[in-house]
């Protein structure tokens, strides 16, 4: 039997305008285009490609990019299979990501390949987060992951980080404090604060040491713990705190507090 030389897996992200692909192939791709922006990481092997931005040779650890409508091809180095992980963003999704950066709404990748360890690390972290199916507050988590990934590729229009006395930022934090069970988005927090999404993200980290998503999940876990301590059932506590289900609460609770919710309840 002939060994399979190509494998492509489309990972469901659950986010409109955003897809994730894991590929391993020794195939030579002819000239073609994509309708989306693409950014990816060569995980193993390498490839050569020609695009409107020049001839490229990319190896393991390099970031590769493509703009919508850009004609390009792809050939493996030495004919050996290479593995790469890609994120594809629709132009509409990219426009949302680029808000708060300049030039707004006109973003393009300037280079077909980036040899930057920090960017590669940011991509790996974002890819893992965006391809993860079991994550609470997926919209908020996705917004944070994309902003962190693209922050080094775009010029920020926000020069100052609002401090904790900023009234809009206090309103945004109050939303999370008062209603940790609801579904929140970075865009919603930014609208409440009267700031850009990137300003809110940076300000939360500066103020609390946590991103908005991490801060919200801490509030959610604390709320669930208080409910259990007050005698509420585990399923009811999970629902009231905003977890998808009791098992999700159990995993998060054990990771944070070192014991399961049922063990915590038995100690009351």
Secondary structure, 3 states (H helix, E strand, C coil): CCCCCEEEEEECCCCCCEEEEEEEECCCEEEECCCCEEEEEEEECEEEEEECCEEEEEECCCEEEECCCCCEEEEEHHHCCEEEEEEEECHHHHHHHHCCEECCCCCCCCCCEECCHHHHHHHHHHHHHHCCCCCCCHHHHHHHHHHHHHCCCCEECCCCCCCCCCHHHHHHHHHHHHCCCCCCCHHHHHHHHCCCHHHHHHHHHHHHCCCHHHHHHHHHHHHHHHHHHCCCCHHHHHHHHCCCCHHHHHHHHHHHHCCCHHHHHHCC
